[in-house]
Amino acid sequence: MAIERAGVVGSGLMGSGIAEVLARAGLDVVVRDISAEAIASGRASIEKSLEKGVQRGKLSSDDRDAALARLHFTVDMADFADRQLVIEAASENEDVKKAIFAELDTVVTAKDAILASNTSSMPIIRFAQATGRPDRVLGIHFFNPAPVQPLVELVVSELTDPGVVDAMDAFATDVLGKVTIRASDRPGFVVNALLIPFLFSAIRMVEAGHATKEDVDLGMVNGCAHPMGPIALADRVGLDTCLFVGKSIHEETGDPAAKPPVLLSRMVDAGLLGVKTGRGFYDYSAT
Ligand SMILES: NC(=O)c1ccc[n+]([C@@H]2O[C@H](COP(=O)([O-])OP(=O)(O)OC[C@H]3O[C@@H](n4cnc5c(N)ncnc54)[C@H](O)[C@@H]3O)[C@@H](O)[C@H]2O)c1
């Protein structure tokens, strides 16, 4: 089945990025959010991102206009009726996502359509079980910013049909131009299961006074050729996101490496969430 009609649920940071990726790849894309304000904000961020692409010479202004013309925004789930693929990228809340999957199951008419979630931390099987077609459900985990980061993790639940995984693998690589890896439906999948303990180790090192944040970052950049150090990376990911993902990995696995450091919890309590709030471990107010 050639996928030509896709849907995206949620037009926030990830949903708008994923919708842009799909539209740039030539698909007709319906994007649904819950309010006119959310839609306007999603549309504006896609327009801004496409404009940046034109300025950087990554796409022509004709390609930008064509991508925009392929995007349709709605507040109505019923507009997903004829979609062949729907990617859920709504807020990281299990009840919200389960309700979305239950509704998609009733509105998406093609029984061979694929329903996917972009969740960072929740079991795919729970969303699959909210539908009457759990074999057609998998995780398609993009990284932020979706139009720039090459990786997509394909998350395979206990009930995902292997043919669905193969089809999504071919689609993500051949049509979207992404690099794919496959992960089982386990906390953190592959990337976050490795990344979160690493970031937490770095934060614990700073918390214990073992090294300064600057030295931790300089060490990993200059000693291990990382493009940015773990403290700066935690700020970039968002300290609230790090905390949330760490908690969910720790809750299910008990892995002490994924237990959030107290310093991280306190910074989140203080509203110091990193780049997005202008201050985390570092100060971004001037940038
Ligand atoms: N932020 C990241 O770096 C990142 C990376 C990979 C995956 N994710 C995952 O992507 C998903 C979205 O994260 P985000 O950072 O874009 O969040 P966000 O808060 O920027 O956007 C979420 C959007 O979902 C909308 N929404 C809520 N309920 C909805 C519903 N019932 N129907 C349609 N839209 C609804 C909200 O109005 C909001 O616009 C989460 O599952 C998150 O774990 C995030």
The ligand as an ORCA input file, in Angstrom:
! r2SCAN-3c Opt
* xyz 0 1
  N       9.344     17.249     23.067
  C      10.164     16.316     22.622
  O      11.395     16.505     22.518
  C       9.620     14.976     22.202
  C      10.434     14.121     21.452
  C       9.904     12.902     21.020
  C       8.600     12.550     21.357
  N       7.838     13.404     22.115
  C       6.446     12.996     22.393
  O       5.597     13.672     21.477
  C       4.326     13.906     22.069
  C       3.988     15.385     21.990
  O       4.987     16.115     22.671
  P       5.205     17.660     22.382
  O       6.537     17.987     22.954
  O       4.906     17.970     20.953
  O       4.053     18.292     23.299
  P       3.333     19.708     23.146
  O       2.802     20.024     24.482
  O       4.219     20.686     22.450
  O       2.106     19.399     22.151
  C       1.029     18.570     22.488
  C      -0.181     19.029     21.682
  O      -1.197     18.042     21.817
  C      -2.417     18.737     21.831
  N      -3.477     17.847     22.312
  C      -3.771     17.491     23.581
  N      -4.829     16.658     23.577
  C      -5.197     16.482     22.281
  C      -6.205     15.736     21.620
  N      -7.083     15.011     22.299
  N      -6.281     15.788     20.270
  C      -5.397     16.525     19.573
  N      -4.420     17.254     20.131
  C      -4.317     17.228     21.464
  C      -2.145     19.959     22.698
  O      -3.142     20.952     22.521
  C      -0.765     20.363     22.174
  O      -0.876     21.256     21.076
  C       4.422     13.364     23.501
  O       3.923     12.048     23.507
  C       5.928     13.361     23.775
  O       6.300     12.373     24.701
  C       8.307     14.614     22.530
*
